[in-house]
Amino acid sequence: METKILNPAKISGGDRKGIYSRTKIAIFEASSVLALHIFVNLNFIVTFSMKKIFQGLFFLISITGIAQNSEFLDQIQDVDFKNVNATVTILPEEEKVAGEVEYLFEILQFTDSIFIDAHNMDFEEVMLNGKSAEFSNSGRRLWINGNFRPSEGNKLKLKYAATPKQTMYFINWNAPEAVNAPRQVWTQGQGKYTSHWLPSFDDMQEKAIFDLQFRFRPGYEIIANGVLQDKKILNDSIIQWSFDMEQPMSSYLVAVAAGDYRKEEKVSTSGVEMLLYYEPEDSLKVEPTYRYSKEIFDFLEQEIGVDYPWQNYKQVPVQDFLYAGMENTGTTIFSNVFVVDSTGFNDRNYVNVNAHELAHQWFGNLVTETGSKDHWLHEGFATFYALLAEKQIFGEEYYYWKLYESAEQLKDLSDAGKGESVLNPKASSLTFYQKGAWALHILRERVGEEAFNEAVRNYLNQYKFSIVTTDNFIAEVEKTSGQDLSGFIENWLKQSAFKATDALNSLRKSQFITDYLAIAGLREVPISQKFANLNAALNFPVNDYIGQEVVFQLAGNTSEEAKMLYEKAFETNNLYVRQAIATSMDQIPSELKSEYISLLEDDSYLTKETALYNLWMQFPEARSSFLEKIKGITGFMDKNVETLWLALNLATPNYQPEGNQEIFQQLSSYTSEYHHFGTRQNAFGYLYQLNAFTDKNLKGLLQGTQHHTSSFQNYCRKLLEELMKQEDYRKKIQSLADEVPEKQREFLQTKLND
């Protein structure tokens, strides 16, 4: 379905060479009017764990955050809905929707009722075949009662209104005009929740053609499934946007986004229109954000061997999205944390999410799982084909490295007795995504690329716009390969344990992995005995991954041999090897100070952030010069470099002391609800360590405890609990109870009672 993010402000997403980890580190002890101690969460590149597996060999731990499959309702109607034509008015300031929907459907056999899923909706009118219908509203479903006989061409028309509690999100519509905050509306169906804003079907198996019209205020772009057929001014305050779909889809894939957007248009080699949306202030980030988009599209069409199944393809970034991205039919919505410049691209890019969500247009959207036990047919396939696309872009070493990462993680889970079958309907995301992708990698190796690719083509063509099971796919592979796959099914789909030996044998087909493992196997060897091997591994041209491994083996070593290797590692000018130095060198030797300072110039916001912190900490006499070098750099969407710079500035009394108040106000302002939640989280963290929360900051924190993004919500709740352990803050927070909205006040009261 979608790629979930544990913390969108600190993620790897489609990172080119590394992954992030959150590390809590004591920053400094300094003379400052605001603080003596700050602890900062930094984004670090982590490339190995010290776990010994595979009989003395090592697998890399990868840290992933991905959304899990939802359980779907099992109740199936004796009705087949063919078309849905809806006109939806979105009232963003009121956070409401109102609309009219007409359904064309068939009655398949005698039944006394039919239903439409509709959460917390009010219905003004319900018409069946032109007449008022008897109905009941449970708050979850609209039931139409009657004596229904098998028939075609039936029409149901509804007029409704709703205040969606989820699925449709209204961003910054209560922001003051003076606040430069993006005002957006976007949806996230997440398996079965479109029925919170559009009366529809909480069942993947029910597919219909959705033709949608949206009415919205002028001055904004509306993006939705299908082709924009018409844009009509109804009056001074309403514009109607009409979209046409030609093929059926599950209603969880219905989507709309509204905001101040511009777009760049591309056309695939096969002639499909690609619309890449962006906010006006991000115009210079369009190229790095959408880098390789056309290449990914062309590659997947060619590799899959089936034409892209929809009329066009759109991609739109939104603020405070719940996950990394969502593959709505022809319209991917993704988190704006992936909107990056060329420097940010080196650390955190959209390539993997881009390819993953596009692959879903075939696997999940064109053919859709019958039930949760077949969920790997969505996520395993999307993960595997995204990895093939990245292999095309970044090379074979990247492909095997990502398999290596996930294999270590799956082996770790299996060794802990928590391994899961790919066919387990309640399996974790790791199983559906990564183990599913591994199963496809092994299957393709077993039957050969030609038979595998032919089977995939047959599978998609035979079941297009329909629902599928694992047996459907396996049957196609057995046909084209002539092989009995019962052993594969048992070992890779049904078995809960991860087949580590098979995975290792497959990985060893890559000379790069063999070379890496040879170096990784030296981790416990004294440096004097492995110096020659590590030195040779840093020879030009150094391998990104092996070079990082060498550097991490030097961590904490202050010997002359280590210093010599560090010098050589600096001289490689390899961005990722140098990044490994920044993130792993605990103490900077004075002999390497100038080399380490040069890290501040690297094209990596992770390296800049980490190097600034380490230099500031270890060389207090030169703090002002370090701050001057990084001044004016923002970093990612969460302002990782800027917020660190602001905090360090405040704790450096001799650096621009006349601007302390202005600097504090800037850092404090980033806790506002109108900023990206990653920026807010960074600001909250620094203010907590500065012990400098204002009433406005505390109100922002209380607002965060009710945020729709669970990771940020949990962060704010835990931070609130910590603050309330201090009597002064507890009294301050209690005094604000009457000044915050009811939901926040009720939550606060439960904490005060605790």
ABEGO torsion letter per residue (X at the ends): XBBBBABAABBAEABAABBBBBBBBBABBBBBAABABBBBBBBBBBABBABBBGGGBBBBBBBBBBBBBBBBBABBBABBBABBBBBBBBBAAAGBBBBBBBBBBBBABBBABBBBBBBGBBBABBBBGGBBBBBBBAGABBBBBEBBBBBBGBBBBBBBBBBBABGBBBBGAABBAABBBBBBBBBBAGGAAAAAABBBBBBAABBBBBBBBBBBBBGBBBBBBEBBABBBBABAABBBBBBBBABBBBAAABBBBBEBBBBBBBBBAAGBBBBBBBBAAAAAAAAAAABGAAAAAAAAAAAAGBBBABABBBBBBBBGBABABBABBGBBBBBAAABBBAAAAAABBAAAAAAAAAAAAABGAABBBABAAAAAAAAAAAAAAAAAAAAAAAEAAAAAAAAAAAAAAAAAAAAAGABBBAABAABBAAAAAAAAAAAAAAAAAAAEAAAAAAAAAAAAAAABGBBBBAAAAAAAAAAAAGBBAAAAAAAAAABABBBAAAAAAAAAABAAAAAAAAAAAAAABBAAAAAAAAAAAABOBBBAAAAAAAAAAABGBABAAAAAAAAAAAAAGBAAAAAAAAAABABBBAAAAAAAAAAAABBBAAAAAAAAAAAAAABAAAAAAAAAAABGBAEBAAGAAAAAAAAAAAABAABGAAAAAAAAAAAAAAABAABBAAAAAAAAAAAAAAGABBAAAAAAAAAAAABABAAAAAAAAAAAAAAAABAAAAAAAAAAAAABBAAAAAAAAAAAAX
